[in-house]
Amino acid sequence: MEALLRFKQQLIKEADHQELDILIAYVLDQRGFSPIHVAASKGHTNVIREIVQHRPDSGELVDPYGRNALHMAIVGGHANEPDFDGNTPLHLATIERKTWILSYLKWDGRVNLRSKNKYGLTAIDIDRSIKEIASPKNIVPSIWGHLRTPTSWLDSIKILSRADQEEANAVQTYKQMGQTLLMVATLITTVTFTAAFTMPGGYNNNIGPDKGVALLESSKYLKLFIIADTIAMTFSIIAACLLFWGAVNSNKSSYVYYFTSAATLTYFALQFTAAAFTTEIATPSSNPIL
């Protein structure tokens, strides 16, 4: 296409039978910029998408300085613009294993090395996961390992790795505390469940219509005991479920939410367990069970 336009540029202005001249995508302005160059420098992704859809090879056009649309996007300050999945050009270059693009991006100080997509992954995380899945025996080396790294870039990677390690350590600490909290919630559930079937004062064992009915069913303390015991058991069961679900199905950031919610429910479960114990003690002719 470039060779054809070099000899006969007037073809660009020729319209088709519908009077549409989509070859306008190849027209350069006075600065030598094509429409896709201008759209990239301004960050108009919708325009770029339309141009590439109708003229895919327009993405190969370069300006008088040899810069394509990618270069113009970076010059225009759009190096950190995410797509619908939150992936920046750095993420996409890593996913597609485009070493030459990474080698260009790494020298640009405007590129955010810690930017994460909607899955919470940085470009280095993606490269590490691809290496682990596709190459368990290191047949496919890490793409970052082949790039000659300037000092500032190396320092940034160290800072990024240190921050990720601190985050992982914090989550691991929460998970260890979650195991202890799960034991407490399970213990509360067991005690309150047992107490629900061992009513203070016992049951009526005499033959008749009231057999099996709690002897103190009319006592207000017994009613308070049942309410407090039921709430404590319910809260502890929900807390245990949250901890289990968070450990199995959540990511790093959401596990903290599950843990704090379970800790709050366990705290109230303990309070209602204490209230149930108090009302059981205050119930006349009670047999302590908690």
Secondary structure, 3 states (H helix, E strand, C coil): CHHHHHHCHHHHHCCCCCCCCHHHHHCCCCCCCCHHHHHHHHCCHHHHHHHHHHCHHHHHCCCCCCCCHHHHHHHCCCCCCCCCCCCCHHHHHHHCCCHHHHHHHCCCCCCCCCCCCCCCCCHHHHHHHHHHHHCCCCCCCCHHHHCCCCHHHHHHHHHHHHHHHHHHHHHHHHHHHHHHHHHHHHHHHHHHHHHHCCCCCCECCCCCCCCCCECCCCCHHHHHHHHHHHHHHHHHHHHHHHHHHHHHHCCHHHHHHHHHHHHHHHHHHHHHHHHHHHHHHHCCCCCCCC
